[in-house]
Amino acid sequence: MPTDERRLALGVIGCGHWGPNHVRVFSELTRSHVVACADSNAERLASIRLRFPTVDTIEDYEQILDDNRIDAVVIATPTSTHAEITRRALLAGKHALVEKPLCLTSQEAAELGVLAEKADRVLMVGHVFLFNDAIMHLRERIRAGELGRIHYLDAARTNLGPVRGDVNSLFDLGTHDISIFNYLLDAVPVEVSALGRCISQESIEDVCFTTLKYPDGTLGHSHVSWLNPRKVRTMTVIGERKMAHWDDVDPSETLRIYDKGLKEPPYYDSFGGFHCSLRNADMHVPAIPSREPLRNQAEAFLDWVLEGRAAPSGVREAWDIARVLGAAARSMRQAGVMCRVDTVPAATVMPTSMKADQVLIARGRPNTSDAKATAIENVPDHPVW
Ligand SMILES: NC(=O)c1ccc[n+]([C@@H]2O[C@H](COP(=O)([O-])OP(=O)(O)OC[C@H]3O[C@@H](n4cnc5c(N)ncnc54)[C@H](O)[C@@H]3O)[C@@H](O)[C@H]2O)c1
């Protein structure tokens, strides 16, 4: 199918706020070019034609899936539509880079994993912070043992908008924090507690506070909100030897490594008093290249499809995240009780209060008489890993 084995031909589905960034990035790289864009909104396509006059624009994404010139698709539509469009893309033989989160449930993630394996296509998810130079650098330091055992991580991700209508702020923004925590710790939480508040809409949480417990006891905390006056993208990592602070909106000191912590184990003197001494030494700002994470991610997708080098952001990682989100959804329904993260695919759906029929409408499920959709029904609903 590909006309040029070393140059990937792409179609971008969904050209709202984020999709055009994929069009730009893949158009700039030497190993890829964008053939066509699809969006159900004609105004969005008009804006694509102005910026990228050589790219075909079409309203029905099925035309991209039927286009033999196109090897791979980027899916940047609303989250509730991802699973269905991804299924169709894989069945049409396209590699897919899907925006985060991959889907609404771990069951869908597992099904998509099986489908990608059967179709022998790459299915990568746009967990873009795994391609952020500072996060990659921090991971290397953690893996090298510089911070020691990690006690806890604390992240904040807030801004005024954009408010989503199909998923809550945890699914939208918290997905990033969960992906970063899992990546840095090389682990998946076993238990989750989450609380959220619906403010702007009746059944979609604008603000969520989520606590994740990892197998070794490490805690992760994520505060996300799209109803906040300040754009904040921060994370603090507390290790037994050192501490780190990441601030994605501070270009000069994005990552700081603090030589701070407990000097020696706490002790009690003869009078029973508690003592601990603290180490308060230097702060170091490592020099880190600041390449555009979306570009790094696009390069990783090309490496995977063209060279067979897998990225740490495949369907396996997305399945882990979907399991965590599912546990968080259950926890929110039970006023924040700790919920175990499923180890088998589950159909727990966000937003927390959305009724099943509303979710189906939100997903824009196509006519099930369609031959491609019928073929999907035969995919087993268990993971391949
Ligand atoms: N990685 C990141 O940092 C990041 C940032 C922003 C958004 N995103 C993700 O990207 C996705 C899109 O977000 P956005 O902010 O661009 O949303 P958006 O609502 O601005 O754009 C979505 C576009 O998809 C189009 N669309 C919807 N259904 C369609 C269909 N069936 N066929 C064709 N087009 C369809 C809409 O018309 C719209 O133009 C979301 O999943 C979001 O989570 C990721």
The ligand as an SDF file (V2000), in Angstrom:
LIG
                    3D

 44 48  0  0  0  0  0  0  0  0999 V2000
   -2.1230   15.7560   23.7820 N   0  0  0  0  0  0  0  0  0  0  0  0
   -2.5730   16.9330   24.1610 C   0  0  0  0  0  0  0  0  0  0  0  0
   -1.8960   17.7000   24.8480 O   0  0  0  0  0  0  0  0  0  0  0  0
   -3.9510   17.3460   23.7170 C   0  0  0  0  0  0  0  0  0  0  0  0
   -4.3120   18.6880   23.7030 C   0  0  0  0  0  0  0  0  0  0  0  0
   -5.5850   19.0220   23.2890 C   0  0  0  0  0  0  0  0  0  0  0  0
   -6.4700   18.0220   22.9020 C   0  0  0  0  0  0  0  0  0  0  0  0
   -6.0930   16.7290   22.9370 N   0  0  0  0  0  0  0  0  0  0  0  0
   -7.0160   15.6670   22.5500 C   0  0  0  0  0  0  0  0  0  0  0  0
   -7.3400   15.8280   21.1730 O   0  0  0  0  0  0  0  0  0  0  0  0
   -8.6870   15.4700   20.9490 C   0  0  0  0  0  0  0  0  0  0  0  0
   -9.3940   16.6470   20.2930 C   0  0  0  0  0  0  0  0  0  0  0  0
   -9.3320   17.7480   21.1450 O   0  0  0  0  0  0  0  0  0  0  0  0
   -9.6570   19.2340   20.5850 P   0  0  0  0  0  0  0  0  0  0  0  0
   -9.3670   20.1570   21.6900 O   0  0  0  0  0  0  0  0  0  0  0  0
   -9.0110   19.4530   19.2810 O   0  0  0  0  0  0  0  0  0  0  0  0
  -11.2270   19.1090   20.4040 O   0  0  0  0  0  0  0  0  0  0  0  0
  -12.1420   19.9770   19.4230 P   0  0  0  0  0  0  0  0  0  0  0  0
  -13.5390   19.7470   19.8690 O   0  0  0  0  0  0  0  0  0  0  0  0
  -11.6240   21.3560   19.3270 O   0  0  0  0  0  0  0  0  0  0  0  0
  -11.9200   19.2820   17.9900 O   0  0  0  0  0  0  0  0  0  0  0  0
  -12.4700   18.0590   17.6530 C   0  0  0  0  0  0  0  0  0  0  0  0
  -12.8270   18.1180   16.1630 C   0  0  0  0  0  0  0  0  0  0  0  0
  -13.2780   16.8360   15.7720 O   0  0  0  0  0  0  0  0  0  0  0  0
  -14.3500   17.0260   14.8440 C   0  0  0  0  0  0  0  0  0  0  0  0
  -15.1600   15.8090   14.8350 N   0  0  0  0  0  0  0  0  0  0  0  0
  -15.9770   15.3260   15.7980 C   0  0  0  0  0  0  0  0  0  0  0  0
  -16.5170   14.1610   15.4270 N   0  0  0  0  0  0  0  0  0  0  0  0
  -16.0250   13.8940   14.1930 C   0  0  0  0  0  0  0  0  0  0  0  0
  -16.2130   12.8220   13.2690 C   0  0  0  0  0  0  0  0  0  0  0  0
  -17.0130   11.7910   13.5680 N   0  0  0  0  0  0  0  0  0  0  0  0
  -15.5700   12.8880   12.0780 N   0  0  0  0  0  0  0  0  0  0  0  0
  -14.7580   13.9370   11.7830 C   0  0  0  0  0  0  0  0  0  0  0  0
  -14.5460   14.9620   12.6170 N   0  0  0  0  0  0  0  0  0  0  0  0
  -15.1710   14.9460   13.8090 C   0  0  0  0  0  0  0  0  0  0  0  0
  -15.0860   18.2460   15.3550 C   0  0  0  0  0  0  0  0  0  0  0  0
  -15.8460   18.8620   14.3340 O   0  0  0  0  0  0  0  0  0  0  0  0
  -13.9410   19.1120   15.8400 C   0  0  0  0  0  0  0  0  0  0  0  0
  -13.5030   20.0130   14.8420 O   0  0  0  0  0  0  0  0  0  0  0  0
   -9.2670   15.0830   22.3080 C   0  0  0  0  0  0  0  0  0  0  0  0
   -9.2130   13.6960   22.4630 O   0  0  0  0  0  0  0  0  0  0  0  0
   -8.3250   15.7170   23.2980 C   0  0  0  0  0  0  0  0  0  0  0  0
   -8.2430   14.9840   24.5210 O   0  0  0  0  0  0  0  0  0  0  0  0
   -4.8500   16.3720   23.3160 C   0  0  0  0  0  0  0  0  0  0  0  0
  1  2  1  0
  2  3  2  0
  2  4  1  0
  4  5  1  0
  4 44  2  0
  5  6  2  0
  6  7  1  0
  7  8  2  0
  8  9  1  0
  8 44  1  0
  9 10  1  0
  9 42  1  0
 10 11  1  0
 11 12  1  0
 11 40  1  0
 12 13  1  0
 13 14  1  0
 14 15  2  0
 14 16  1  0
 14 17  1  0
 17 18  1  0
 18 19  2  0
 18 20  1  0
 18 21  1  0
 21 22  1  0
 22 23  1  0
 23 24  1  0
 23 38  1  0
 24 25  1  0
 25 26  1  0
 25 36  1  0
 26 27  1  0
 26 35  1  0
 27 28  2  0
 28 29  1  0
 29 30  1  0
 29 35  2  0
 30 31  1  0
 30 32  2  0
 32 33  1  0
 33 34  2  0
 34 35  1  0
 36 37  1  0
 36 38  1  0
 38 39  1  0
 40 41  1  0
 40 42  1  0
 42 43  1  0
M  CHG  2   8   1  16  -1
M  END
$$$$
